[in-house]
């Protein structure tokens, strides 16, 4: 029997390491080597390893590539973060989330192997994912970078195909505010002689130069591959650059020409919290984890053609570019429901969000309300909609997640999937 339940393990891991984020490969590499996951004589995590970095669109790229591979009969594992409702969402083997028992068993093996080496919450989870994938006999493992690239935990392994979906400002406290430096950090997941797919059509110089210094085979969206090279792509709500990268990765893995790749699986790909449409009590709702200006701009562009005004539910981390993330939505929003995010020390208070909104020159105080939690803000928003209005929820995984959980707990009585 496991010593701890999954919730107990997660609580322990959150409290144990002195800092939530501590970039660097020394600690996790040491433990991975003890576990036979790296170094000489290492166990294979999968025949082919794909690593996905980028400011935005990573999760969508992973989901698209996973769907394409599964449809083609490959054995596939994926590792993503953060999760929205269940930790199990992070580790998916052949289309199924890892069970509590499997994750706890992996945690126990890591605990035994680590000795006196302290690991962060993310490092523990990364090792668990690699261990479960190694046990599954996979053809392809897809690993999403948590933060940056060069010093992220997943970079302890040599990838066969590296993907950088996009470059923009985010996590400046860790990555800086120089796009060239950020591009170089993310490009560092690439390896000599192996493909590095770039989703940006005009990549920053730092990424291009870093790819050259590594000796990677740089393939750029719009120059070396493009959506239009893959016929019959079904309609979906995923970011086009992420889909293009996933399709090109599929072509490389399968050895097929672009016109030979079966794209039909993309019709069924829906990533929770990424322009996710629902109907709640007959009110159209869109959930999107957009939490930086680039993602917010894409969200605004998707919302612009639709009718009606928006009631926005927003909670954000204080270290984000809050004004830059609110600005693209300002012309579309008639009422803002800002929320605190309890139990998240990095979160900005609802009052802080409201003050920043007003300081940015938006309308009068009556156009915004403050609420104690994401769920409270969402329930308030549902009372404020008029005919034709929609509710949009954005700003953080920690905002969208509790609302999705609330809707799941209601057992769908008043909530149905909308058409994308």
C-alpha positions as CSV (number, residue, x, y, z in Angstrom):
1,X,0.0,0.0,0.0
2,X,1.3,3.5,-0.8
3,X,2.6,5.5,2.2
4,X,0.7,8.6,1.1
5,X,-2.3,9.5,-1.0
6,X,-1.7,11.7,-4.1
7,X,-3.1,14.7,-2.3
8,X,-0.8,14.0,0.7
9,X,2.2,13.7,-1.6
10,X,1.4,17.0,-3.4
11,X,1.0,18.8,-0.1
12,X,4.3,17.5,1.1
13,X,6.1,18.4,-2.2
14,X,4.7,22.0,-2.1
15,X,6.0,22.5,1.4
16,X,9.4,20.7,1.3
17,X,11.6,22.7,-1.1
18,X,12.6,26.2,0.1
19,X,11.5,27.8,-3.2
20,X,8.7,27.1,-5.6
21,X,10.9,27.7,-8.7
22,X,14.6,26.9,-8.8
23,X,16.0,26.6,-12.3
24,X,19.0,24.3,-12.8
25,X,19.7,20.8,-13.9
26,X,22.2,19.7,-11.2
27,X,19.7,18.3,-8.7
28,X,17.3,16.6,-11.0
29,X,20.2,15.2,-13.1
30,X,21.8,13.6,-10.0
31,X,18.6,11.9,-9.1
32,X,17.7,10.9,-12.7
33,X,21.1,9.2,-13.0
34,X,20.5,7.2,-9.8
35,X,17.2,6.1,-11.2
36,X,18.7,5.0,-14.5
37,X,16.9,7.7,-16.5
38,X,20.0,9.5,-17.6
39,X,23.7,8.9,-17.9
40,X,25.4,5.8,-19.3
41,X,23.2,2.7,-19.5
42,X,20.0,4.8,-19.1
43,X,16.6,3.5,-19.6
44,X,14.8,4.7,-22.7
45,X,11.9,7.0,-22.0
46,X,10.7,6.5,-25.6
47,X,12.0,5.7,-29.0
48,X,11.5,9.3,-30.1
49,X,11.6,12.3,-27.7
50,X,9.9,15.6,-28.6
51,X,10.4,18.7,-26.3
52,X,8.1,21.6,-26.6
53,X,8.9,25.1,-25.4
54,X,7.4,28.6,-26.1
55,X,5.7,31.5,-24.4
56,X,2.3,30.5,-25.6
57,X,0.7,27.6,-27.4
58,X,2.8,24.8,-25.9
59,X,-0.2,22.8,-24.5
60,X,-2.1,23.1,-27.7
61,X,0.9,21.9,-29.7
62,X,1.3,18.9,-27.4
63,X,-2.4,18.0,-27.6
64,X,-2.4,18.3,-31.4
65,X,0.8,16.1,-31.9
66,X,-0.5,13.6,-29.4
67,X,-3.8,13.2,-31.2
68,X,-2.1,12.9,-34.6
69,X,0.3,10.2,-33.3
70,X,-2.5,8.2,-31.5
71,X,-4.6,8.2,-34.6
72,X,-1.7,6.8,-36.5
73,X,-1.2,4.0,-34.0
74,X,1.8,5.2,-32.1
75,X,2.2,4.5,-28.4
76,X,2.5,8.0,-27.0
77,X,3.1,9.7,-23.6
78,X,2.8,13.4,-22.8
79,X,3.9,15.6,-19.9
80,X,2.4,19.0,-19.5
81,X,2.0,21.6,-16.8
82,X,0.3,23.2,-14.9
83,X,-2.9,21.2,-14.5
84,X,-6.4,22.8,-14.3
85,X,-8.3,20.4,-11.9
86,X,-6.4,17.1,-11.4
87,X,-2.7,16.6,-11.1
88,X,-3.1,13.5,-13.2
89,X,-3.8,15.7,-16.2
90,X,0.0,16.3,-16.4
91,X,0.9,12.7,-17.2
92,X,-0.9,11.0,-20.1
93,X,0.0,7.6,-21.4
94,X,-1.7,6.4,-24.6
95,X,-4.5,8.9,-24.2
96,X,-5.2,8.1,-20.5
97,X,-4.3,10.1,-17.5
98,X,-1.9,8.3,-15.1
99,X,-3.7,7.0,-12.0
100,X,-3.2,8.1,-8.5
101,X,-1.6,4.8,-7.7
102,X,0.9,4.9,-10.5
103,X,1.9,8.5,-9.6
104,X,2.3,7.7,-5.9
105,X,4.4,4.6,-6.8
106,X,6.6,6.8,-8.9
107,X,6.9,9.4,-6.2
108,X,8.0,6.7,-3.7
109,X,10.7,5.5,-6.0
110,X,12.0,9.1,-6.4
111,X,11.9,9.6,-2.7
112,X,14.0,6.5,-2.2
113,X,16.5,7.5,-4.9
114,X,16.9,11.2,-4.1
115,X,18.8,10.7,-0.8
116,X,19.6,14.1,0.6
117,X,19.0,15.9,-2.7
118,X,16.2,18.4,-2.4
119,X,13.8,18.6,-5.4
120,X,11.2,21.1,-6.4
121,X,7.6,20.2,-6.9
122,X,8.1,20.4,-10.7
123,X,11.3,18.4,-10.6
124,X,9.6,15.6,-8.7
125,X,6.7,15.6,-11.2
126,X,9.1,15.5,-14.1
127,X,10.9,12.5,-12.8
128,X,7.6,10.7,-12.1
129,X,6.5,11.4,-15.7
130,X,9.8,10.1,-17.2
131,X,9.7,7.0,-15.0
132,X,6.1,6.1,-16.0
133,X,6.9,6.7,-19.6
134,X,10.0,4.5,-19.4
135,X,7.8,1.7,-18.0
136,X,5.2,2.0,-20.7
137,X,7.4,1.1,-23.7
138,X,6.5,4.2,-25.8
139,X,7.2,5.1,-29.3
140,X,7.0,8.8,-28.7
141,X,7.2,10.9,-25.5
142,X,6.2,14.6,-25.7
143,X,7.6,16.8,-22.9
144,X,6.4,20.3,-22.3
145,X,8.9,22.8,-20.9
146,X,7.7,24.3,-17.7
147,X,9.7,27.6,-17.7
148,X,12.3,28.8,-20.2
149,X,14.2,25.9,-21.7
150,X,17.9,25.7,-21.1
151,X,17.6,25.2,-17.3
152,X,14.2,23.5,-17.3
153,X,13.9,20.0,-15.8
154,X,12.9,18.3,-19.0
155,X,16.1,19.5,-20.6
156,X,18.1,16.8,-18.8
157,X,17.3,14.5,-21.7
158,X,18.5,14.9,-25.3
159,X,15.5,15.5,-27.5
160,X,15.1,14.2,-31.0
161,X,12.8,17.1,-32.1
162,X,12.6,20.4,-30.4
163,X,9.7,22.8,-30.9
164,X,9.5,26.5,-29.9
165,X,5.9,27.6,-30.5
166,X,6.3,31.3,-29.9
167,X,8.5,33.9,-28.2
168,X,7.1,36.8,-26.2
169,X,7.6,38.5,-22.8
170,X,6.5,36.4,-19.8
171,X,8.1,35.3,-16.6
172,X,10.4,38.3,-16.8
173,X,11.6,37.8,-13.2
174,X,13.2,34.5,-14.4
175,X,13.9,35.0,-18.1
176,X,14.5,38.8,-18.3
177,X,12.8,41.3,-20.7
178,X,15.1,40.8,-23.7
179,X,13.3,38.8,-26.4
180,X,16.7,37.7,-27.9
181,X,17.8,36.3,-24.6
182,X,14.4,34.6,-24.1
183,X,14.7,33.1,-27.6
184,X,18.2,31.8,-26.9
185,X,17.0,30.2,-23.6
186,X,14.1,28.4,-25.3
187,X,16.2,27.3,-28.3
188,X,18.6,25.6,-25.9
189,X,16.3,22.6,-25.8
190,X,17.6,21.7,-29.3
191,X,20.5,19.4,-30.0
192,X,23.2,19.3,-32.6
193,X,22.0,17.9,-36.0
194,X,18.4,17.5,-34.9
195,X,15.4,19.6,-35.9
196,X,14.3,22.7,-34.1
197,X,10.8,23.8,-35.3
198,X,10.0,27.4,-34.7
199,X,6.3,28.5,-34.8
200,X,7.0,32.2,-35.2
201,X,7.2,33.2,-38.8
202,X,9.8,35.8,-38.0
203,X,11.8,34.4,-35.2
204,X,13.9,36.6,-33.0
205,X,17.6,36.9,-33.7
206,X,18.5,35.3,-30.4
207,X,16.7,32.1,-31.3
208,X,18.2,31.9,-34.7
209,X,21.8,32.5,-33.4
210,X,21.4,30.0,-30.6
211,X,20.1,27.4,-33.0
212,X,23.2,28.0,-35.2
213,X,25.6,27.8,-32.3
214,X,24.0,24.5,-31.2
215,X,24.2,23.1,-34.7
216,X,20.5,22.3,-34.8
217,X,18.5,22.0,-38.0
218,X,16.3,25.2,-37.8
219,X,12.9,24.8,-39.5
220,X,10.8,28.0,-39.5
221,X,7.0,28.2,-39.9
222,X,6.1,29.8,-43.2
223,X,9.6,29.2,-44.7
224,X,10.3,25.5,-44.2
225,X,6.8,24.2,-43.4
226,X,3.3,25.7,-43.2
227,X,-0.3,24.7,-42.6
228,X,-1.2,24.9,-46.2
229,X,1.3,22.2,-47.0
230,X,-1.0,19.7,-45.1
231,X,-4.2,19.2,-46.9
232,X,-7.6,18.6,-45.4
233,X,-7.0,20.2,-41.9
234,X,-10.4,20.2,-40.1
235,X,-11.7,23.3,-38.3
236,X,-10.4,23.6,-34.8
237,X,-9.8,26.4,-32.2
238,X,-6.1,25.7,-31.6
239,X,-3.5,28.4,-32.4
240,X,-2.4,28.0,-36.0
241,X,1.3,28.2,-35.3
242,X,1.0,25.4,-32.7
243,X,-0.9,23.2,-35.2
244,X,1.7,23.8,-37.9
245,X,4.5,22.8,-35.6
246,X,2.6,19.6,-34.5
247,X,2.0,18.7,-38.1
248,X,5.6,19.2,-39.1
249,X,6.8,17.1,-36.1
250,X,4.3,14.4,-37.2
251,X,5.8,14.4,-40.7
252,X,9.3,14.1,-39.3
253,X,8.4,11.2,-36.9
254,X,6.4,9.3,-39.5
255,X,8.7,10.0,-42.4
256,X,5.7,10.9,-44.5
257,X,5.5,13.9,-46.9
258,X,3.3,16.7,-45.6
259,X,0.5,15.7,-48.1
260,X,0.6,12.2,-46.7
261,X,-0.1,13.1,-43.0
262,X,-3.6,12.2,-41.8
263,X,-4.8,15.4,-40.2
264,X,-8.3,14.2,-39.4
265,X,-7.5,13.7,-35.7
266,X,-7.3,17.5,-35.2
267,X,-11.1,17.7,-35.5
268,X,-11.4,16.1,-32.1
269,X,-8.7,18.0,-30.3
270,X,-10.0,20.3,-27.6
271,X,-7.7,21.6,-24.9
272,X,-9.4,22.6,-21.6
273,X,-9.0,26.2,-20.8
274,X,-7.9,27.2,-24.3
275,X,-10.7,29.1,-25.9
276,X,-13.0,26.5,-24.5
277,X,-16.7,27.2,-25.1
278,X,-19.5,26.2,-22.8
279,X,-23.1,27.1,-22.2
280,X,-23.9,27.7,-18.5
281,X,-27.5,28.5,-17.6
282,X,-28.0,29.3,-21.3
283,X,-25.1,31.9,-21.1
284,X,-22.3,31.5,-23.6
285,X,-19.0,31.2,-21.7
286,X,-15.4,31.1,-23.0
287,X,-12.6,29.9,-20.8
288,X,-9.0,30.8,-21.7
289,X,-5.8,30.7,-19.6
290,X,-4.3,33.7,-21.5
291,X,-2.0,35.4,-18.9
292,X,0.3,37.6,-20.9
293,X,-0.2,40.3,-23.6
294,X,0.5,38.0,-26.6
295,X,-2.1,35.5,-25.5
296,X,-4.6,38.2,-24.5
297,X,-4.2,39.7,-28.0
298,X,-5.0,36.4,-29.6
299,X,-8.0,36.0,-27.3
300,X,-9.3,39.4,-28.3
301,X,-8.9,38.7,-32.0
302,X,-10.9,35.5,-31.6
303,X,-13.6,37.3,-29.7
304,X,-13.8,40.4,-31.9
305,X,-16.0,38.9,-34.7
306,X,-18.6,37.6,-32.3
307,X,-21.8,39.5,-31.4
308,X,-22.6,41.0,-28.0
309,X,-20.5,42.5,-25.2
310,X,-18.4,40.7,-22.7
311,X,-18.6,40.3,-18.9
312,X,-15.0,39.4,-18.0
313,X,-13.9,37.3,-15.1
314,X,-10.2,38.0,-14.4
315,X,-7.7,36.8,-11.8
316,X,-3.9,37.1,-12.4
317,X,-0.5,36.7,-10.8
318,X,1.1,39.9,-9.6
319,X,4.3,39.2,-11.5
320,X,2.5,39.3,-14.9
321,X,2.1,42.3,-17.2
322,X,-1.4,43.0,-16.0
323,X,-2.1,46.2,-17.9
324,X,-0.7,44.7,-21.1
325,X,-2.9,41.7,-20.7
326,X,-6.1,43.6,-20.0
327,X,-5.6,46.2,-22.7
328,X,-6.5,44.0,-25.8
329,X,-9.9,43.1,-24.2
330,X,-10.8,46.7,-23.0
331,X,-12.8,47.6,-26.1
332,X,-14.9,44.5,-25.8
333,X,-15.6,44.3,-22.1
334,X,-18.6,46.1,-20.6
335,X,-18.2,44.8,-17.0
336,X,-15.1,43.4,-15.2
337,X,-15.4,40.9,-12.4
338,X,-11.9,40.8,-10.8
339,X,-11.1,38.2,-8.3
340,X,-8.7,37.3,-5.5
341,X,-7.1,33.9,-5.9
342,X,-7.0,32.3,-2.4
343,X,-4.0,30.2,-1.4
344,X,-1.8,31.6,-4.2
345,X,0.8,33.9,-2.7
346,X,1.9,35.2,-6.1
347,X,-1.7,36.4,-7.0
348,X,-2.6,40.0,-7.4
349,X,-5.6,41.1,-5.3
350,X,-8.9,42.0,-7.0
351,X,-8.5,45.5,-5.8
352,X,-5.0,45.8,-7.4
353,X,-6.4,44.6,-10.7
354,X,-9.2,47.1,-10.5
355,X,-6.8,50.0,-9.7
356,X,-4.6,49.1,-12.6
357,X,-7.5,49.0,-14.9
358,X,-8.7,52.5,-13.9
359,X,-5.2,53.9,-14.0
360,X,-5.0,52.7,-17.6
361,X,-7.8,55.1,-18.5
362,X,-10.8,52.8,-18.7
363,X,-14.4,53.8,-17.8
364,X,-15.9,54.6,-14.5
365,X,-15.7,52.6,-11.2
366,X,-19.2,51.1,-11.8
367,X,-17.8,49.0,-14.7
368,X,-15.8,46.8,-12.3
369,X,-16.5,44.7,-9.3
370,X,-14.2,42.8,-6.9
371,X,-14.9,39.3,-5.7
372,X,-13.1,37.0,-3.2
373,X,-12.5,34.0,-5.5
374,X,-12.7,32.9,-9.1
375,X,-15.9,31.0,-8.5
376,X,-17.5,34.0,-6.7
377,X,-16.5,36.2,-9.6
378,X,-17.9,33.8,-12.2
379,X,-21.2,33.4,-10.3
380,X,-21.4,37.3,-10.1
381,X,-20.7,37.5,-13.9
382,X,-23.6,35.2,-14.7
383,X,-26.0,37.6,-12.9
384,X,-24.7,40.6,-14.9
385,X,-25.2,39.4,-18.5
386,X,-28.0,40.8,-20.6
387,X,-29.3,39.5,-23.9
388,X,-26.6,38.6,-26.3
389,X,-23.8,39.0,-23.7
390,X,-21.1,36.4,-23.1
391,X,-18.8,35.7,-20.2
392,X,-15.1,35.3,-20.8
393,X,-12.8,34.0,-18.1
394,X,-9.0,34.6,-18.4
395,X,-5.8,35.6,-16.7
396,X,-4.4,32.4,-15.1
397,X,-4.6,28.7,-14.8
398,X,-5.5,29.4,-11.2
399,X,-8.5,31.4,-12.3
400,X,-9.9,29.0,-15.0
401,X,-9.2,25.8,-13.0
402,X,-11.5,26.5,-10.0
403,X,-14.3,27.5,-12.4
404,X,-14.0,24.4,-14.5
405,X,-14.0,22.3,-11.3
406,X,-17.1,24.1,-10.1
407,X,-18.8,23.3,-13.4
408,X,-17.7,19.7,-13.3
409,X,-19.0,19.3,-9.7
410,X,-22.4,20.5,-10.9
411,X,-22.5,17.4,-13.1
412,X,-23.3,19.3,-16.2
413,X,-26.9,20.0,-15.1
414,X,-26.7,23.6,-16.3
415,X,-23.5,23.3,-18.4
416,X,-23.1,21.9,-21.9
417,X,-20.2,22.0,-24.3
418,X,-20.5,24.7,-26.9
419,X,-19.6,24.4,-30.6
420,X,-16.1,25.5,-31.4
